[in-house]
Amino acid sequence: MTNKIAIGLGLSILGLIALDHFLADGFNTLFLLRKLADLIEWLAFWR
């Protein structure tokens, strides 16, 4: 991965999080973070 691609992906992710914050008060980001926490817990169980 080149620096340009990494910067582009980072800016895209930050932009989408900001867009979610302004349009939906961050509910979608919170939902995804909760699902990520569940996934990590599930993976830790199977370890």
Chimera marker file (.cmm) of the C-alpha trace (Angstrom):
<marker_set name="trace">
<marker id="1" x="0.000" y="0.000" z="0.000" r="1" g="1" b="0" radius="0.5"/>
<marker id="2" x="1.435" y="3.334" z="-0.969" r="1" g="1" b="0" radius="0.5"/>
<marker id="3" x="1.248" y="6.486" z="1.115" r="1" g="1" b="0" radius="0.5"/>
<marker id="4" x="-1.256" y="8.058" z="-1.284" r="1" g="1" b="0" radius="0.5"/>
<marker id="5" x="-3.623" y="5.122" z="-0.967" r="1" g="1" b="0" radius="0.5"/>
<marker id="6" x="-3.291" y="5.056" z="2.840" r="1" g="1" b="0" radius="0.5"/>
<marker id="7" x="-3.979" y="8.782" z="3.107" r="1" g="1" b="0" radius="0.5"/>
<marker id="8" x="-6.943" y="8.488" z="0.738" r="1" g="1" b="0" radius="0.5"/>
<marker id="9" x="-8.457" y="5.620" z="2.728" r="1" g="1" b="0" radius="0.5"/>
<marker id="10" x="-7.892" y="7.438" z="6.019" r="1" g="1" b="0" radius="0.5"/>
<marker id="11" x="-9.516" y="10.618" z="4.758" r="1" g="1" b="0" radius="0.5"/>
<marker id="12" x="-12.433" y="8.641" z="3.315" r="1" g="1" b="0" radius="0.5"/>
<marker id="13" x="-13.047" y="6.870" z="6.615" r="1" g="1" b="0" radius="0.5"/>
<marker id="14" x="-12.831" y="10.106" z="8.593" r="1" g="1" b="0" radius="0.5"/>
<marker id="15" x="-15.138" y="11.813" z="6.108" r="1" g="1" b="0" radius="0.5"/>
<marker id="16" x="-17.733" y="9.058" z="6.396" r="1" g="1" b="0" radius="0.5"/>
<marker id="17" x="-17.580" y="9.177" z="10.197" r="1" g="1" b="0" radius="0.5"/>
<marker id="18" x="-18.041" y="12.966" z="10.102" r="1" g="1" b="0" radius="0.5"/>
<marker id="19" x="-20.939" y="12.605" z="7.663" r="1" g="1" b="0" radius="0.5"/>
<marker id="20" x="-22.592" y="10.065" z="9.958" r="1" g="1" b="0" radius="0.5"/>
<marker id="21" x="-22.079" y="12.376" z="12.918" r="1" g="1" b="0" radius="0.5"/>
<marker id="22" x="-23.771" y="15.305" z="11.209" r="1" g="1" b="0" radius="0.5"/>
<marker id="23" x="-26.593" y="13.421" z="9.464" r="1" g="1" b="0" radius="0.5"/>
<marker id="24" x="-27.450" y="10.669" z="11.949" r="1" g="1" b="0" radius="0.5"/>
<marker id="25" x="-25.875" y="11.880" z="15.215" r="1" g="1" b="0" radius="0.5"/>
<marker id="26" x="-23.335" y="9.058" z="15.075" r="1" g="1" b="0" radius="0.5"/>
<marker id="27" x="-25.822" y="6.216" z="15.524" r="1" g="1" b="0" radius="0.5"/>
<marker id="28" x="-24.420" y="4.202" z="12.606" r="1" g="1" b="0" radius="0.5"/>
<marker id="29" x="-20.856" y="4.504" z="13.872" r="1" g="1" b="0" radius="0.5"/>
<marker id="30" x="-21.961" y="3.459" z="17.351" r="1" g="1" b="0" radius="0.5"/>
<marker id="31" x="-23.798" y="0.457" z="15.896" r="1" g="1" b="0" radius="0.5"/>
<marker id="32" x="-20.703" y="-0.636" z="13.958" r="1" g="1" b="0" radius="0.5"/>
<marker id="33" x="-18.448" y="-0.211" z="17.004" r="1" g="1" b="0" radius="0.5"/>
<marker id="34" x="-20.802" y="-2.342" z="19.114" r="1" g="1" b="0" radius="0.5"/>
<marker id="35" x="-20.829" y="-5.056" z="16.454" r="1" g="1" b="0" radius="0.5"/>
<marker id="36" x="-17.026" y="-4.891" z="16.279" r="1" g="1" b="0" radius="0.5"/>
<marker id="37" x="-16.845" y="-5.369" z="20.058" r="1" g="1" b="0" radius="0.5"/>
<marker id="38" x="-19.145" y="-8.408" z="19.756" r="1" g="1" b="0" radius="0.5"/>
<marker id="39" x="-16.954" y="-9.824" z="16.989" r="1" g="1" b="0" radius="0.5"/>
<marker id="40" x="-13.801" y="-9.370" z="19.071" r="1" g="1" b="0" radius="0.5"/>
<marker id="41" x="-15.461" y="-11.067" z="22.042" r="1" g="1" b="0" radius="0.5"/>
<marker id="42" x="-16.620" y="-13.947" z="19.825" r="1" g="1" b="0" radius="0.5"/>
<marker id="43" x="-13.132" y="-14.369" z="18.359" r="1" g="1" b="0" radius="0.5"/>
<marker id="44" x="-11.572" y="-14.309" z="21.824" r="1" g="1" b="0" radius="0.5"/>
<marker id="45" x="-13.943" y="-17.085" z="22.899" r="1" g="1" b="0" radius="0.5"/>
<marker id="46" x="-12.824" y="-19.332" z="20.030" r="1" g="1" b="0" radius="0.5"/>
<marker id="47" x="-9.163" y="-18.668" z="20.698" r="1" g="1" b="0" radius="0.5"/>
<link id1="1" id2="2" r="1" g="1" b="0" radius="0.2"/>
<link id1="2" id2="3" r="1" g="1" b="0" radius="0.2"/>
<link id1="3" id2="4" r="1" g="1" b="0" radius="0.2"/>
<link id1="4" id2="5" r="1" g="1" b="0" radius="0.2"/>
<link id1="5" id2="6" r="1" g="1" b="0" radius="0.2"/>
<link id1="6" id2="7" r="1" g="1" b="0" radius="0.2"/>
<link id1="7" id2="8" r="1" g="1" b="0" radius="0.2"/>
<link id1="8" id2="9" r="1" g="1" b="0" radius="0.2"/>
<link id1="9" id2="10" r="1" g="1" b="0" radius="0.2"/>
<link id1="10" id2="11" r="1" g="1" b="0" radius="0.2"/>
<link id1="11" id2="12" r="1" g="1" b="0" radius="0.2"/>
<link id1="12" id2="13" r="1" g="1" b="0" radius="0.2"/>
<link id1="13" id2="14" r="1" g="1" b="0" radius="0.2"/>
<link id1="14" id2="15" r="1" g="1" b="0" radius="0.2"/>
<link id1="15" id2="16" r="1" g="1" b="0" radius="0.2"/>
<link id1="16" id2="17" r="1" g="1" b="0" radius="0.2"/>
<link id1="17" id2="18" r="1" g="1" b="0" radius="0.2"/>
<link id1="18" id2="19" r="1" g="1" b="0" radius="0.2"/>
<link id1="19" id2="20" r="1" g="1" b="0" radius="0.2"/>
<link id1="20" id2="21" r="1" g="1" b="0" radius="0.2"/>
<link id1="21" id2="22" r="1" g="1" b="0" radius="0.2"/>
<link id1="22" id2="23" r="1" g="1" b="0" radius="0.2"/>
<link id1="23" id2="24" r="1" g="1" b="0" radius="0.2"/>
<link id1="24" id2="25" r="1" g="1" b="0" radius="0.2"/>
<link id1="25" id2="26" r="1" g="1" b="0" radius="0.2"/>
<link id1="26" id2="27" r="1" g="1" b="0" radius="0.2"/>
<link id1="27" id2="28" r="1" g="1" b="0" radius="0.2"/>
<link id1="28" id2="29" r="1" g="1" b="0" radius="0.2"/>
<link id1="29" id2="30" r="1" g="1" b="0" radius="0.2"/>
<link id1="30" id2="31" r="1" g="1" b="0" radius="0.2"/>
<link id1="31" id2="32" r="1" g="1" b="0" radius="0.2"/>
<link id1="32" id2="33" r="1" g="1" b="0" radius="0.2"/>
<link id1="33" id2="34" r="1" g="1" b="0" radius="0.2"/>
<link id1="34" id2="35" r="1" g="1" b="0" radius="0.2"/>
<link id1="35" id2="36" r="1" g="1" b="0" radius="0.2"/>
<link id1="36" id2="37" r="1" g="1" b="0" radius="0.2"/>
<link id1="37" id2="38" r="1" g="1" b="0" radius="0.2"/>
<link id1="38" id2="39" r="1" g="1" b="0" radius="0.2"/>
<link id1="39" id2="40" r="1" g="1" b="0" radius="0.2"/>
<link id1="40" id2="41" r="1" g="1" b="0" radius="0.2"/>
<link id1="41" id2="42" r="1" g="1" b="0" radius="0.2"/>
<link id1="42" id2="43" r="1" g="1" b="0" radius="0.2"/>
<link id1="43" id2="44" r="1" g="1" b="0" radius="0.2"/>
<link id1="44" id2="45" r="1" g="1" b="0" radius="0.2"/>
<link id1="45" id2="46" r="1" g="1" b="0" radius="0.2"/>
<link id1="46" id2="47" r="1" g="1" b="0" radius="0.2"/>
</marker_set>
